[in-house]
Amino acid sequence: MQEHKAGGAHASIDDERNQNILIYINGELVPRDQAKVSVYDSGFMLGDGVWEGLRLHKGKFSFIDDHLDRLFAGAKALDMDIGKSRDELKAALQQTVDANGMTDGVHARLMVTRGPKKTPYQDPRLSLWGPTIVIIAEYKSQDLVPVEKGINLFTVHVRRGHPDVQDPRLNSHSKINCITAMIQSYKAGADEALMLDPHGFVSTCNSTNFFIVRKGEVWTSTGDYAMKGITRQKTIDVCKANGIPVFEKNFSLVDVYSADEAFVTGTFGAQTPVVDVDGRTIGEGKPGAMVKKIRELYHAMAEAQ
């Protein structure tokens, strides 16, 4: 298995500037060591909230409208009033990075919870004072070792569930399903967990979306049991725009083990090659030509927005 810095597709280079950042909490910008929310907050108590991770590149938040579409859709599903318009959230994001003097190489996490509760209990009606909105913007440059060498995955027993249990497409603060999957994967020595759907087909990873390449075709899951990631969709779009056959379909681990290439996608890492799944070497055991091509096309798309 490949040995590199912990974090896999999310591996980043430490930046001392992050010790002195200002964090946005409900309209106020406070130093990192003073940034706090109530122990009564519904996000802390129950994981009751939604969030987005965004990249700031050359002064612009990449694909911000797609991210806000997903945030507001998730909030509506949870019957949660964000309390701000899209433009107000954009302004809050800009206010945060401006206050920190940030223009590039930044990852921002926008978090919205239902807010503090009157007493510890799950009933949403006990959140009487409106939402809590937090924005953490950090200097975060990608560690390119995983891109250059590839990462390894381990297929875990933890499944992506049916939408009538907890819809895996909802980007909520409740991530215990993904966390338990990740624990199993790193205990097995892997970088990230590969997760199956309830029918045994390959679904997604615990924090990224999964793709394989077979005979010039790019495959990913149907998305029925996976977070429909922004980078996932942009990867599909860039394939279609450049004549690369791409399919959203059911496939099994048999297809994965014999794939020519594999990779994962996410907001931070874009496309990261996968060279090992469950001890099976994928392709030649190194990043292949297709993922390199898609990564170049994706970055060109991001630059042009």
Secondary structure, DSSP 4 states (H G I P E B T S, - for coil): -----TTGGG-EE--GGGGG-EEEETTEEEEGGG----TTBHHHHH--EEEEEEEEETTEETTHHHHHHHHHHHHHHTT---SS-HHHHHHHHHHHHHHTT--SSEEEEEEEE--B-SSSSS-GGG--S--EEEEEEEE-EEPSHHHHH-EEEEE-SPPP--HHHH-TT--BS--HHHHHHHHHHHHTT-SEEEEE-TTS-EEEESSSEEEEEETTEEEE--STTS---HHHHHHHHHHHHTT--EEE----HHHHHT-SEEEEEETTTEEEEEEEETTEEPTTSS--HHHHHHHHHHHHHHHH-
